[in-house]
Amino acid sequence: LSEPAGSTPPDAAAEEISPTQAREGTPIAAESSPAAPELSAAAQEWIASAPGGMVNPPRKDVRLVAISDLNSAYGSTDYDPEVDKAIALLPYWQPDLVVCSGDMVAGQNPALTPEQITAMWQAFDDHVAAPLRQQGVPFGFTIGNHDASSARGVHDQFLFQQERDLASAYWQDPAHGPGVTFIDRTDFPFFYTFEQQGIFFMAWDGSSSQIPADKLAWVEQTLASDTAQQAKARILLSHLPLYGIAVGRDEPGEVMANADQLRTMLERYNVHTYISGHHHAYYPGHRGQLQLLHTGILGSGPRPLIDSRLPPWKVITVIDVDFNDPDLTTYTTYDMQTLRTIEYEELPRFLAGHNGVVLRRDVSYDELAPDEKTFCEQRLGK
């Protein structure tokens, strides 16, 4: 899955981050920590008008904000108002890091010209990346299928090589640096690692269902490293989820292939959370020992959860990390249109997709009623 020769600048090789630095985090100089950006008048008005008041959860050791699937129609250089609203509200939460599970632009169309693709990335910069840089907030992301799909043709060539080249060109431009502390950026922006305050992050190219064997070997070797293992926690960013959860996306090709094998590998190296997008539906789940945060969507086309009558939402999730909490993370998820919080109890206790059951985060399999277990078994043909 290597990119064209010359696409990686000389200084983009694996960088030396000691295990201690990965565990304790990179020291931040006082002068590099600007005052928190102020809320715009519009953001203040949204907060003031939130029904019942807008929740601001208690801050813990590290605060992340998770967003995903920002794009609109193919080729669009416009963004839905919820995207701009989310970025404008970030100073309210004051995150240490924003993570994105991909689909930042609206590609995956062979008819798009280089000029159109470049214009889409410029629009993304105007609406999302530049405001984050101005706010001084690092941005950790993974590539989505509409950014730079890794789908391959019959001769094993990338079907969207032009989009991959232009996505790489955008992110390799020093003016567009995401502000994270890289560990290995050799194949950035497709496969890379970084650390944030003692948390080890890996982004892999889940823009299609297949990860090549050589890249899987890199994933395993990297997760097994002292730098990864001595960190306080490990989190993976992917576009496609492991298991199907949304109407219209619960099928092969819309989830990672060999999901159980991938999950077993991630569990072996104590990855705590797998953050994904693509299904355009929010669901805080888990399977086995792996937390599965399906981030939902801010852009166009939210989808309902399978076997659910709930309306689809556009959401943003604040993730508060407490290294002394056995659960490690607490989610506070907002409906971006009303700014009310979405509680676990509103969501299905489990989702039985075509390739596996995902349990709601606060529910264990043993807690399922006999009829719920029977439903899962029948759905999966067991």
Helices and strands as residue ranges (DSSP letters): G 10-12, H 19-24, G 30-32, H 41-49, E 62-67, H 81-93, E 97-100, H 114-124, I 125-129, H 130-135, E 139-141, H 145-148, H 161-172, G 174-176, E 181-187, E 191-196, E 199-203, H 213-224, H 226-229, E 233-237, H 259-268, E 273-276, E 282-287, E 290-295, E 315-321, E 329-335, G 344-346, E 350-353, E 356-360, G 365-367, H 370-379
